[in-house]
């Protein structure tokens, strides 16, 4: 996981929407072992579509990564980088 100092420098060059920054911040504080989109939806006041969009954009910016959930192969687990 990136240190707070490195993350701050990287985020200065990348523009994030409000939903993306909230999802990323939540993942860095509560999701160090990984979170599923369903777990994120319980924590944020956004629609499911907004959370999926934020996760997709954060993946493209390489701020998070995803791995398959071994208990339920239909889901992904998202981890902060």
Secondary structure by P-SEA (a helix, b strand, c coil): cccaaaaaaaaaaccccaaaaaaaaaaaccccccccaaaaaacccccaaaaaaaaaaaaaaccbbbbcccccccbbbbbcc
